[in-house]
């Protein structure tokens, strides 16, 4: 191996350091995996997620995970650690301590989350917390409910000539502060709102006050991609009234934008799940 004379030692040393870092990263095998189970349809589970479940000794399962997915881990000990808005939930601190305990013991642990663990799923927070305490954590993506629910309704989140982007937001904030609805209304992208059932009035008022047209179509999608999925559409000005009549319940996402009208071009729906403006 040859180096420039002026930087021989420095360049060589830097190259060795880079290789050592790369080798360390490649050879680091997480004992804790934060895995997305997808939104409901068990066939949307990734192959990597299925493989890790088959190898797991312990699986910590969220409430929103379809029970059919657990057929991939019959050998594992199941620990249910449900976290749902408005319901009694397992404290996050307890979940963290449990993952840390088994991770330090070298157990093959899968923390199985509904949807995608990095989309309002706290995977980033949990992975950082574990790594700071010496336990390596890996993350496996899952299909998020906003994408799957829209697709099940034949709604393209982006569409040439209609929407050049999509914005995912949660209406449930840690400090109960309001989102910048005016900026979201002016953004011109399809808006997908998670965890918004309890805040429909704030969403509607915020977007209307921010300048979004009153006749902007909104799709309400409940239990995305599962056999229990229901959907209904209305205009933004009708959101609260329509949701009450539809008896919308969590878990649900809202898809707000002109792309909702694309569904009417693809299919007609029954009265109980009609997508019409």
C-alpha positions in Angstrom: 0.0 0.0 0.0 1.4 3.4 -1.0 0.7 6.8 0.6 1.7 10.4 -0.3 4.9 11.2 1.4 3.6 14.4 3.1 0.7 12.6 4.8 1.9 9.0 5.1 1.4 8.4 8.8 -1.7 10.5 9.2 -3.4 9.1 6.1 -2.6 5.5 7.0 -3.8 6.0 10.6 -7.0 7.6 9.5 -7.6 4.7 7.1 -7.1 2.1 9.8 -9.4 4.0 12.1 -12.2 4.2 9.5 -11.9 0.5 8.8 -12.0 -0.4 12.5 -15.1 1.7 13.0 -16.8 0.1 10.0 -15.9 -3.4 11.1 -17.2 -2.7 14.6 -20.5 -1.5 13.2 -20.8 -4.4 10.9 -20.0 -6.9 13.6 -22.3 -5.4 16.2 -25.2 -7.7 16.7 -28.2 -6.1 18.5 -29.7 -8.2 21.2 -32.8 -6.0 21.3 -34.8 -5.4 18.1 -37.5 -2.8 17.8 -39.7 -4.2 15.0 -42.6 -2.8 13.1 -45.5 -5.2 12.7 -47.3 -3.1 10.2 -50.8 -1.7 10.5 -53.0 -4.8 10.7 -52.7 -7.0 7.7 -50.3 -9.9 8.7 -49.2 -10.2 5.1 -47.7 -6.8 5.2 -45.1 -8.0 7.7 -41.5 -7.8 6.3 -39.4 -10.9 5.8 -36.8 -9.5 8.2 -39.4 -9.0 10.9 -40.6 -12.6 10.4 -37.1 -13.9 10.7 -36.3 -12.0 13.9 -39.6 -13.2 15.4 -38.8 -16.8 14.6 -35.4 -16.4 16.4 -36.7 -14.4 19.4 -36.7 -15.8 23.0 -38.9 -12.9 24.3 -41.4 -10.8 22.4 -42.8 -7.7 24.0 -46.1 -7.0 22.2 -48.0 -3.8 21.7 -51.8 -3.7 21.8 -52.2 -2.7 18.1 -50.3 -5.8 16.8 -52.5 -8.3 14.9 -52.5 -11.5 17.0 -52.0 -13.5 13.8 -48.5 -12.1 13.5 -47.6 -14.0 16.7 -47.7 -17.3 14.7 -44.2 -16.4 13.6 -42.8 -16.7 17.2 -44.5 -19.8 18.8 -41.2 -20.5 20.7 -41.0 -17.1 22.4 -42.3 -15.9 25.8 -44.9 -13.2 25.2 -45.0 -10.1 27.3 -47.9 -7.7 26.6 -47.0 -4.0 27.0 -49.9 -2.2 25.6 -49.8 1.6 25.0 -53.0 3.2 23.7 -54.2 6.7 24.0 -57.1 7.1 26.4 -56.7 3.6 27.8 -54.7 2.1 30.7 -51.2 1.7 29.4 -47.9 0.1 30.4 -45.6 2.9 31.7 -42.8 3.6 29.3 -40.2 3.6 32.1 -41.3 0.0 32.9 -40.9 -1.0 29.2 -37.4 0.5 29.1 -36.3 -1.3 32.2 -37.6 -4.6 31.0 -35.8 -4.2 27.7 -32.6 -3.3 29.5 -32.8 -6.2 31.8 -33.2 -8.8 29.0 -30.7 -7.0 26.8 -28.0 -7.2 29.5 -28.8 -10.9 29.9 -28.2 -11.4 26.2 -31.7 -12.5 25.5 -32.9 -12.3 21.9 -35.7 -9.8 22.5 -38.1 -8.3 20.0 -40.1 -5.3 20.9 -43.0 -5.6 18.5 -44.8 -2.4 17.6 -47.8 -1.7 15.5 -47.2 0.1 12.2 -43.7 1.5 11.8 -41.6 1.9 15.0 -40.0 5.1 13.8 -43.3 6.8 12.8 -44.7 8.0 16.2 -43.6 4.7 17.7 -40.8 5.9 20.0 -38.2 3.6 18.5 -35.6 6.4 18.2 -36.1 7.2 21.9 -35.9 3.6 23.0 -32.9 2.7 20.9 -31.0 5.8 22.2 -31.9 5.0 25.8 -30.7 1.4 25.5 -27.5 2.3 23.7 -26.6 4.9 26.4 -26.7 2.0 28.9 -24.6 -0.4 26.8 -27.3 -2.4 25.1 -27.2 -2.4 21.3 -30.7 -2.0 19.7 -31.6 -2.6 16.0 -34.7 -1.2 14.2 -36.8 -2.9 11.6 -39.3 -0.8 9.7 -42.9 -1.7 9.2 -45.6 -0.2 7.0 -47.2 2.7 8.7 -51.0 3.0 9.1 -51.3 6.2 7.1 -49.8 4.6 4.0 -51.6 1.3 4.3 -55.0 2.8 5.2 -54.9 5.2 2.3 -53.9 2.4 -0.1 -56.7 0.2 1.0 -59.0 3.1 0.1 -57.3 3.6 -3.3 -56.1 6.9 -2.2 -52.6 7.8 -3.5 -50.8 10.0 -1.0 -48.9 11.7 -3.8 -50.3 12.1 -7.3 -48.9 14.0 -10.2 -50.7 17.2 -10.8 -52.5 17.0 -7.5 -50.0 16.5 -4.6 -46.2 16.5 -4.8 -45.7 15.5 -1.2 -47.1 14.1 2.0 -46.8 15.3 5.6 -47.3 13.0 8.6 -48.2 14.6 11.9 -49.6 13.5 15.2 -52.4 15.5 16.9 -51.3 14.1 20.2 -48.3 16.0 21.6 -46.4 15.4 24.7 -47.2 18.8 26.2 -50.7 19.1 24.6 -49.5 22.1 22.5 -51.2 22.8 19.2 -49.4 22.1 15.9 -48.8 25.0 13.5 -52.0 24.3 11.6 -51.6 27.5 9.5 -48.2 26.2 8.1 -49.7 22.8 7.5 -52.7 24.3 5.7 -50.4 26.3 3.5 -47.9 23.5 2.8 -49.8 22.2 -0.2 -49.1 18.5 0.6 -51.4 15.7 1.5 -51.8 15.7 5.3 -52.0 12.5 7.2 -53.0 13.0 10.9 -52.4 10.3 13.4 -54.0 10.1 16.9 -56.5 12.8 16.1 -59.9 11.3 17.1 -59.9 13.1 20.4 -58.9 16.4 18.8 -61.1 16.6 15.7 -62.4 20.0 16.7 -58.9 21.5 17.1 -57.8 20.0 13.8 -60.8 21.3 11.9 -60.7 24.8 13.4 -56.9 25.0 13.1 -56.9 24.1 9.4 -59.8 26.3 8.5 -58.3 29.3 10.4 -55.0 28.6 8.6 -56.7 29.0 5.2 -57.4 25.5 4.1 -60.6 25.5 1.9 -63.7 24.4 3.7 -64.5 21.9 0.9 -61.1 20.1 1.2 -61.8 16.4 1.2 -61.0 14.3 4.3 -60.9 10.5 4.6 -61.4 9.0 8.1 -59.8 5.5 8.2 -60.3 3.3 11.2 -58.3 0.1 11.9 -56.2 0.5 8.7 -55.7 -2.6 6.6 -57.3 -4.9 9.2 -60.5 -6.9 8.7 -62.2 -4.3 10.9 -61.2 -1.4 8.6 -63.9 1.2 8.1 -63.6 4.5 6.1 -65.7 7.5 5.4 -65.1 10.8 3.7 -66.4 14.3 4.0 -65.4 17.9 3.5 -63.2 19.6 6.1 -66.1 21.8 7.2 -68.2 18.7 8.0 -65.4 16.8 9.8 -66.7 16.8 13.4 -70.4 16.2 12.4 -69.5 13.5 10.0 -67.1 11.7 12.5 -69.9 11.7 15.1 -72.4 10.3 12.7 -69.8 7.7 11.6 -69.0 6.9 15.2 -65.3 7.2 14.5 -63.0 5.4 17.0 -59.3 4.9 17.6 -57.1 3.8 16.1 -57.7 5.9 13.1 -55.9 8.2 10.7 -57.2 11.2 8.8 -56.1 11.8 5.2 -56.7 15.4 4.2 -56.1 16.6 0.6 -57.4 16.6 -2.9 -56.0 13.1 -3.4 -58.9 11.7 -1.4 -61.1 12.4 -4.5 -58.9 10.0 -6.5 -60.6 7.1 -4.7 -63.9 7.9 -6.3 -62.3 7.4 -9.7 -61.2 3.9 -8.8 -64.1 2.3 -6.9 -67.6 2.8 -5.6 -68.1 1.9 -1.9 -71.0 0.7 0.2 -73.0 3.2 2.3 -71.2 2.1 5.5 -67.7 2.8 4.0 -68.4 5.3 1.3 -65.7 7.7 0.2 -67.6 10.6 -1.3 -67.2 14.3 -1.0 
